[in-house]
Amino acid sequence: MPIALVFLIVLAHETKMPQGYNIRHGDLLYYLAFCVVMIVPRLVVDVFLLHVLETLHGYKIYDYFTFCDYRFRIRTRKW
């Protein structure tokens, strides 16, 4: 999301999207700051939810992804 917002800020004049939705340039900078600040809390919440799913429901999601990575690394044919 922050990368798309940076492109929108840089190409605001060419795309005319902010003008179409009546968004000021200063507001776009606030949106970008909010997106950057929210990266760490989202990571924390995602880790917490992963732990809750594993604890309450018994879904071993991390183990599954680790096994998928292992299978991908030892595959016999390259794509």
N, CA, C and O atoms as CSV, one atom per row, in Angstrom:
chain,resi,resn,atom,element,x,y,z
A,1,MET,N,N,0.813,-1.196,0.000
A,1,MET,CA,C,0.000,0.000,0.000
A,1,MET,C,C,0.861,1.266,0.000
A,1,MET,O,O,0.564,2.184,-0.764
A,2,PRO,N,N,1.913,1.356,0.821
A,2,PRO,CA,C,2.714,2.585,0.774
A,2,PRO,C,C,3.366,2.809,-0.590
A,2,PRO,O,O,3.531,3.953,-1.015
A,3,ILE,N,N,3.736,1.736,-1.275
A,3,ILE,CA,C,4.377,1.904,-2.580
A,3,ILE,C,C,3.375,2.476,-3.587
A,3,ILE,O,O,3.713,3.359,-4.375
A,4,ALA,N,N,2.163,1.975,-3.556
A,4,ALA,CA,C,1.132,2.502,-4.453
A,4,ALA,C,C,0.830,3.961,-4.127
A,4,ALA,O,O,0.582,4.766,-5.024
A,5,LEU,N,N,0.853,4.293,-2.853
A,5,LEU,CA,C,0.590,5.673,-2.449
A,5,LEU,C,C,1.718,6.596,-2.883
A,5,LEU,O,O,1.468,7.743,-3.253
A,6,VAL,N,N,2.946,6.116,-2.844
A,6,VAL,CA,C,4.076,6.921,-3.329
A,6,VAL,C,C,3.921,7.180,-4.822
A,6,VAL,O,O,4.129,8.303,-5.283
A,7,PHE,N,N,3.552,6.139,-5.586
A,7,PHE,CA,C,3.323,6.344,-7.014
A,7,PHE,C,C,2.183,7.326,-7.250
A,7,PHE,O,O,2.249,8.140,-8.170
A,8,LEU,N,N,1.150,7.260,-6.437
A,8,LEU,CA,C,0.032,8.188,-6.592
A,8,LEU,C,C,0.466,9.618,-6.292
A,8,LEU,O,O,0.022,10.553,-6.959
A,9,ILE,N,N,1.334,9.796,-5.292
A,9,ILE,CA,C,1.817,11.140,-4.969
A,9,ILE,C,C,2.718,11.667,-6.084
A,9,ILE,O,O,2.602,12.819,-6.500
A,10,VAL,N,N,3.620,10.802,-6.561
A,10,VAL,CA,C,4.564,11.237,-7.593
A,10,VAL,C,C,3.843,11.514,-8.906
A,10,VAL,O,O,4.176,12.474,-9.601
A,11,LEU,N,N,2.868,10.693,-9.253
A,11,LEU,CA,C,2.173,10.826,-10.527
A,11,LEU,C,C,0.781,11.455,-10.374
A,11,LEU,O,O,-0.120,11.173,-11.164
A,12,ALA,N,N,0.614,12.289,-9.376
A,12,ALA,CA,C,-0.704,12.885,-9.121
A,12,ALA,C,C,-1.167,13.752,-10.283
A,12,ALA,O,O,-2.347,13.749,-10.636
A,13,HIS,N,N,-0.250,14.481,-10.867
A,13,HIS,CA,C,-0.642,15.372,-11.967
A,13,HIS,C,C,-1.011,14.575,-13.226
A,13,HIS,O,O,-1.931,14.944,-13.956
A,14,GLU,N,N,-0.284,13.483,-13.466
A,14,GLU,CA,C,-0.546,12.695,-14.666
A,14,GLU,C,C,-1.840,11.881,-14.554
A,14,GLU,O,O,-2.611,11.795,-15.510
A,15,THR,N,N,-2.071,11.286,-13.379
A,15,THR,CA,C,-3.250,10.435,-13.229
A,15,THR,C,C,-4.514,11.209,-12.903
A,15,THR,O,O,-5.618,10.764,-13.217
A,16,LYS,N,N,-4.360,12.349,-12.283
A,16,LYS,CA,C,-5.481,13.199,-11.861
A,16,LYS,C,C,-6.443,12.480,-10.902
A,16,LYS,O,O,-7.597,12.882,-10.753
A,17,MET,N,N,-5.960,11.423,-10.262
A,17,MET,CA,C,-6.805,10.708,-9.308
A,17,MET,C,C,-7.095,11.526,-8.055
A,17,MET,O,O,-8.248,11.577,-7.626
A,18,PRO,N,N,-6.090,12.173,-7.446
A,18,PRO,CA,C,-6.427,12.973,-6.262
A,18,PRO,C,C,-7.433,14.089,-6.568
A,18,PRO,O,O,-8.316,14.371,-5.758
A,19,GLN,N,N,-7.297,14.713,-7.724
A,19,GLN,CA,C,-8.249,15.766,-8.073
A,19,GLN,C,C,-9.638,15.192,-8.294
A,19,GLN,O,O,-10.634,15.836,-7.964
A,20,GLY,N,N,-9.717,13.998,-8.844
A,20,GLY,CA,C,-11.009,13.365,-9.090
A,20,GLY,C,C,-11.756,13.042,-7.806
A,20,GLY,O,O,-12.987,13.044,-7.776
A,21,TYR,N,N,-10.999,12.762,-6.738
A,21,TYR,CA,C,-11.622,12.446,-5.454
A,21,TYR,C,C,-11.508,13.591,-4.454
A,21,TYR,O,O,-11.807,13.412,-3.273
A,22,ASN,N,N,-11.078,14.765,-4.914
A,22,ASN,CA,C,-10.924,15.959,-4.076
A,22,ASN,C,C,-10.011,15.710,-2.879
A,22,ASN,O,O,-10.350,16.069,-1.751
A,23,ILE,N,N,-8.849,15.093,-3.126
A,23,ILE,CA,C,-7.851,14.842,-2.091
A,23,ILE,C,C,-6.712,15.827,-2.292
A,23,ILE,O,O,-6.136,15.913,-3.376
A,24,ARG,N,N,-6.395,16.567,-1.239
A,24,ARG,CA,C,-5.304,17.535,-1.317
A,24,ARG,C,C,-3.960,16.813,-1.240
A,24,ARG,O,O,-3.873,15.695,-0.732
A,25,HIS,N,N,-2.921,17.461,-1.748
A,25,HIS,CA,C,-1.580,16.881,-1.728
A,25,HIS,C,C,-1.098,16.666,-0.293
A,25,HIS,O,O,-0.455,15.660,0.003
A,26,GLY,N,N,-1.405,17.596,0.582
A,26,GLY,CA,C,-1.023,17.448,1.993
A,26,GLY,C,C,-1.684,16.251,2.649
A,26,GLY,O,O,-1.079,15.585,3.489
A,27,ASP,N,N,-2.919,15.979,2.271
A,27,ASP,CA,C,-3.613,14.810,2.823
A,27,ASP,C,C,-2.967,13.510,2.352
A,27,ASP,O,O,-2.893,12.542,3.108
A,28,LEU,N,N,-2.502,13.490,1.108
A,28,LEU,CA,C,-1.804,12.301,0.610
A,28,LEU,C,C,-0.553,12.023,1.426
A,28,LEU,O,O,-0.215,10.867,1.679
A,29,LEU,N,N,0.134,13.082,1.838
A,29,LEU,CA,C,1.322,12.884,2.676
A,29,LEU,C,C,0.947,12.324,4.047
A,29,LEU,O,O,1.677,11.503,4.602
A,30,TYR,N,N,-0.189,12.763,4.596
A,30,TYR,CA,C,-0.673,12.190,5.858
A,30,TYR,C,C,-1.033,10.710,5.687
A,30,TYR,O,O,-0.732,9.891,6.555
A,31,TYR,N,N,-1.668,10.377,4.585
A,31,TYR,CA,C,-2.007,8.975,4.312
A,31,TYR,C,C,-0.743,8.126,4.217
A,31,TYR,O,O,-0.697,7.009,4.731
A,32,LEU,N,N,0.278,8.661,3.558
A,32,LEU,CA,C,1.534,7.941,3.427
A,32,LEU,C,C,2.195,7.747,4.787
A,32,LEU,O,O,2.688,6.659,5.084
A,33,ALA,N,N,2.210,8.787,5.611
A,33,ALA,CA,C,2.793,8.672,6.955
A,33,ALA,C,C,2.034,7.633,7.775
A,33,ALA,O,O,2.645,6.843,8.494
A,34,PHE,N,N,0.717,7.630,7.670
A,34,PHE,CA,C,-0.084,6.647,8.404
A,34,PHE,C,C,0.233,5.229,7.947
A,34,PHE,O,O,0.363,4.326,8.773
A,35,CYS,N,N,0.359,5.025,6.628
A,35,CYS,CA,C,0.674,3.688,6.109
A,35,CYS,C,C,2.033,3.214,6.597
A,35,CYS,O,O,2.195,2.044,6.943
A,36,VAL,N,N,3.007,4.110,6.628
A,36,VAL,CA,C,4.350,3.729,7.078
A,36,VAL,C,C,4.344,3.413,8.566
A,36,VAL,O,O,4.980,2.453,9.000
A,37,VAL,N,N,3.627,4.216,9.353
A,37,VAL,CA,C,3.574,3.986,10.802
A,37,VAL,C,C,2.845,2.689,11.117
A,37,VAL,O,O,3.175,2.024,12.099
A,38,MET,N,N,1.864,2.318,10.309
A,38,MET,CA,C,1.059,1.130,10.588
A,38,MET,C,C,1.742,-0.187,10.214
A,38,MET,O,O,1.184,-1.251,10.480
A,39,ILE,N,N,2.915,-0.150,9.614
A,39,ILE,CA,C,3.588,-1.387,9.218
A,39,ILE,C,C,3.938,-2.233,10.436
A,39,ILE,O,O,3.646,-3.429,10.451
A,40,VAL,N,N,4.548,-1.650,11.446
A,40,VAL,CA,C,4.962,-2.415,12.628
A,40,VAL,C,C,3.760,-2.948,13.415
A,40,VAL,O,O,3.752,-4.132,13.751
A,41,PRO,N,N,2.740,-2.128,13.727
A,41,PRO,CA,C,1.592,-2.707,14.443
A,41,PRO,C,C,0.896,-3.822,13.676
A,41,PRO,O,O,0.410,-4.776,14.285
A,42,ARG,N,N,0.838,-3.721,12.348
A,42,ARG,CA,C,0.213,-4.799,11.577
A,42,ARG,C,C,1.017,-6.083,11.673
A,42,ARG,O,O,0.442,-7.169,11.747
A,43,LEU,N,N,2.334,-5.972,11.673
A,43,LEU,CA,C,3.163,-7.164,11.832
A,43,LEU,C,C,2.941,-7.804,13.190
A,43,LEU,O,O,2.840,-9.027,13.297
A,44,VAL,N,N,2.866,-6.980,14.230
A,44,VAL,CA,C,2.644,-7.496,15.583
A,44,VAL,C,C,1.288,-8.191,15.667
A,44,VAL,O,O,1.188,-9.284,16.225
A,45,VAL,N,N,0.261,-7.582,15.129
A,45,VAL,CA,C,-1.077,-8.171,15.169
A,45,VAL,C,C,-1.118,-9.460,14.355
A,45,VAL,O,O,-1.757,-10.427,14.771
A,46,ASP,N,N,-0.450,-9.491,13.208
A,46,ASP,CA,C,-0.433,-10.712,12.403
A,46,ASP,C,C,0.254,-11.860,13.138
A,46,ASP,O,O,-0.213,-12.998,13.082
A,47,VAL,N,N,1.352,-11.571,13.821
A,47,VAL,CA,C,2.033,-12.616,14.592
A,47,VAL,C,C,1.142,-13.093,15.739
A,47,VAL,O,O,1.062,-14.291,16.013
A,48,PHE,N,N,0.482,-12.164,16.396
A,48,PHE,CA,C,-0.420,-12.520,17.487
A,48,PHE,C,C,-1.567,-13.401,16.985
A,48,PHE,O,O,-1.893,-14.406,17.617
A,49,LEU,N,N,-2.176,-13.036,15.861
A,49,LEU,CA,C,-3.273,-13.832,15.314
A,49,LEU,C,C,-2.801,-15.202,14.848
A,49,LEU,O,O,-3.528,-16.188,14.975
A,50,LEU,N,N,-1.599,-15.266,14.314
A,50,LEU,CA,C,-1.043,-16.562,13.940
A,50,LEU,C,C,-0.895,-17.454,15.167
A,50,LEU,O,O,-1.194,-18.648,15.117
A,51,HIS,N,N,-0.434,-16.868,16.264
A,51,HIS,CA,C,-0.294,-17.625,17.511
A,51,HIS,C,C,-1.666,-18.063,18.044
A,51,HIS,O,O,-1.808,-19.190,18.519
A,52,VAL,N,N,-2.662,-17.195,17.971
A,52,VAL,CA,C,-4.002,-17.538,18.443
A,52,VAL,C,C,-4.584,-18.686,17.625
A,52,VAL,O,O,-5.158,-19.617,18.191
A,53,LEU,N,N,-4.445,-18.631,16.311
A,53,LEU,CA,C,-4.948,-19.713,15.466
A,53,LEU,C,C,-4.276,-21.035,15.804
A,53,LEU,O,O,-4.920,-22.084,15.830
A,54,GLU,N,N,-2.974,-20.975,16.063
A,54,GLU,CA,C,-2.261,-22.199,16.380
A,54,GLU,C,C,-2.654,-22.729,17.751
A,54,GLU,O,O,-2.763,-23.941,17.943
A,55,THR,N,N,-2.865,-21.833,18.700
A,55,THR,CA,C,-3.186,-22.262,20.059
A,55,THR,C,C,-4.630,-22.744,20.185
A,55,THR,O,O,-4.870,-23.820,20.733
A,56,LEU,N,N,-5.574,-21.985,19.700
A,56,LEU,CA,C,-6.981,-22.318,19.899
A,56,LEU,C,C,-7.481,-23.412,18.963
A,56,LEU,O,O,-8.212,-24.308,19.386
A,57,HIS,N,N,-7.094,-23.340,17.705
A,57,HIS,CA,C,-7.645,-24.261,16.715
A,57,HIS,C,C,-6.694,-25.391,16.339
A,57,HIS,O,O,-7.101,-26.345,15.677
A,58,GLY,N,N,-5.448,-25.296,16.749
A,58,GLY,CA,C,-4.492,-26.348,16.448
A,58,GLY,C,C,-3.936,-26.308,15.045
A,58,GLY,O,O,-3.307,-27.270,14.604
A,59,TYR,N,N,-4.158,-25.199,14.319
A,59,TYR,CA,C,-3.616,-25.078,12.968
A,59,TYR,C,C,-2.126,-24.775,13.075
A,59,TYR,O,O,-1.742,-23.752,13.642
A,60,LYS,N,N,-1.304,-25.632,12.548
A,60,LYS,CA,C,0.143,-25.437,12.586
A,60,LYS,C,C,0.580,-24.705,11.308
A,60,LYS,O,O,1.223,-25.294,10.439
A,61,ILE,N,N,0.233,-23.442,11.206
A,61,ILE,CA,C,0.457,-22.675,9.987
A,61,ILE,C,C,1.945,-22.445,9.752
A,61,ILE,O,O,2.427,-22.592,8.629
A,62,TYR,N,N,2.672,-22.087,10.801
A,62,TYR,CA,C,4.104,-21.832,10.643
A,62,TYR,C,C,4.832,-23.102,10.210
A,62,TYR,O,O,5.692,-23.058,9.330
A,63,ASP,N,N,4.491,-24.222,10.822
A,63,ASP,CA,C,5.120,-25.490,10.437
A,63,ASP,C,C,4.792,-25.841,8.986
A,63,ASP,O,O,5.647,-26.350,8.261
A,64,TYR,N,N,3.573,-25.574,8.568
A,64,TYR,CA,C,3.168,-25.850,7.188
A,64,TYR,C,C,3.980,-25.007,6.208
A,64,TYR,O,O,4.480,-25.527,5.210
A,65,PHE,N,N,4.114,-23.712,6.486
A,65,PHE,CA,C,4.885,-22.848,5.593
A,65,PHE,C,C,6.361,-23.223,5.587
A,65,PHE,O,O,7.019,-23.139,4.550
A,66,THR,N,N,6.878,-23.631,6.723
A,66,THR,CA,C,8.269,-24.083,6.785
A,66,THR,C,C,8.448,-25.333,5.924
A,66,THR,O,O,9.435,-25.453,5.197
A,67,PHE,N,N,7.502,-26.256,6.004
A,67,PHE,CA,C,7.565,-27.465,5.186
A,67,PHE,C,C,7.429,-27.138,3.702
A,67,PHE,O,O,8.112,-27.740,2.872
A,68,CYS,N,N,6.559,-26.196,3.360
A,68,CYS,CA,C,6.411,-25.788,1.956
A,68,CYS,C,C,7.715,-25.183,1.430
A,68,CYS,O,O,8.108,-25.447,0.294
A,69,ASP,N,N,8.382,-24.379,2.249
A,69,ASP,CA,C,9.657,-23.811,1.847
A,69,ASP,C,C,10.699,-24.909,1.650
A,69,ASP,O,O,11.483,-24.863,0.702
A,70,TYR,N,N,10.705,-25.883,2.537
A,70,TYR,CA,C,11.621,-27.014,2.416
A,70,TYR,C,C,11.364,-27.787,1.124
A,70,TYR,O,O,12.305,-28.120,0.404
A,71,ARG,N,N,10.092,-28.075,0.826
A,71,ARG,CA,C,9.752,-28.790,-0.400
A,71,ARG,C,C,10.148,-27.998,-1.637
A,71,ARG,O,O,10.589,-28.570,-2.634
A,72,PHE,N,N,9.988,-26.672,-1.568
A,72,PHE,CA,C,10.345,-25.835,-2.716
A,72,PHE,C,C,11.852,-25.860,-2.949
A,72,PHE,O,O,12.301,-25.894,-4.095
A,73,ARG,N,N,12.635,-25.842,-1.871
A,73,ARG,CA,C,14.088,-25.823,-2.028
A,73,ARG,C,C,14.647,-27.145,-2.533
A,73,ARG,O,O,15.678,-27.149,-3.205
A,74,ILE,N,N,14.001,-28.271,-2.231
A,74,ILE,CA,C,14.542,-29.566,-2.656
A,74,ILE,C,C,13.818,-30.147,-3.877
A,74,ILE,O,O,13.942,-31.340,-4.153
A,75,ARG,N,N,13.079,-29.331,-4.596
A,75,ARG,CA,C,12.333,-29.832,-5.753
A,75,ARG,C,C,13.310,-30.368,-6.801
A,75,ARG,O,O,14.456,-29.925,-6.887
A,76,THR,N,N,12.841,-31.315,-7.582
A,76,THR,CA,C,13.718,-31.972,-8.554
A,76,THR,C,C,13.858,-31.167,-9.842
A,76,THR,O,O,14.907,-31.211,-10.484
A,77,ARG,N,N,12.823,-30.438,-10.227
A,77,ARG,CA,C,12.863,-29.656,-11.459
A,77,ARG,C,C,12.682,-28.185,-11.151
A,77,ARG,O,O,11.876,-27.801,-10.303
A,78,LYS,N,N,13.445,-27.374,-11.854
A,78,LYS,CA,C,13.270,-25.931,-11.739
A,78,LYS,C,C,12.097,-25.509,-12.594
A,78,LYS,O,O,11.741,-26.197,-13.551
A,79,TRP,N,N,11.507,-24.410,-12.263
A,79,TRP,CA,C,10.355,-23.945,-13.019
A,79,TRP,C,C,10.845,-23.366,-14.282
A,79,TRP,O,O,10.049,-22.901,-15.098
